[in-house]
Amino acid sequence: MDLNLKNKVALITGASKGIGEAIAIALTAQGTKVVINSRKKEELDKVAARIKTSGGDCTAVAGNAGEGEFIKLLIDKTVETYGGLDILVNNAASNPAFGPVVQTEEWAYDKIMDINVKAPFELSKLAYPHMKLKGSGSVINISSIAGDRPDPGLGIYSVSKAALNMLTKVMAKEWGPDNIRVNAICPGLIKTKFSQALWQDENILKKFMKMVPMGRMGTVDEIAALAVFLASDASGYCTGTMFHADGGTTI
């Protein structure tokens, strides 16, 4: 199994904490040069410093991955810094609304769709010509099991992840002839700050754990290991697939 990613170049959004940070650390451990992005510069710089201290090659670019002009700048900065782009991890996500769909305001709907769907769409489109030029590439969309079935309180978030899953399949089908693979990771409940509303309340957590055959939350490192597999040649015949990492929740 070839997990060697030495001198590959990756761009990871939402990388200042949680799953994105773990993926950045895991990829650099395999020799990947990474550009990490998030809105919060101070937190992003801390991740970059940690990676560099461990001997990794990392560049931090702070900014909002949901803004069109910045998206282009982010791709351009990656290519200018490292000479190309092999791996794109669309991890940045937003969910400012928790509750019934009927209570979701328009601004919240727009923000969820802009970050969770439109940003991966635009970033992938801009990454495509650089990957095509190299004759290979891997796009990894961080989706959710919520894209398979609606979870209570996560209505529009679920809609956005279902859309991201279909975008993954469409791009995989269209870009397969160019040897560009597009896959999605669909985590279940992972202990991160993003999912805090679901696990910090003991009663809510107990309800969720009843649906998980393995009886525990997942870790960011378990998601990062799957991302390394999808970024590498070990997954060379995998495209258009939703890889569930949910402890069996969706069985």
Secondary structure, DSSP 8 states (H G I E B T S, - for coil): -----TT-EEEEES-SSHHHHHHHHHHHHTT-EEEEEES-HHHHHHHHHHHHHTT-EEEEEES-TTSHHHHHHHHHHHHHHHS---EEEE--------B-GGG--HHHHHHHHIIIIIHHHHHHHHHHHHHHHHT-EEEEEE--GGGTS--TTBHHHHHHHHHHHHHHHHHHHHHGGGTEEEEEEEE-SB-SSTTHHHHSSHHHHHHHHTT-TT-S-B-HHHHHHHHHHHHSGGGTT--S-EEEESTTTT-
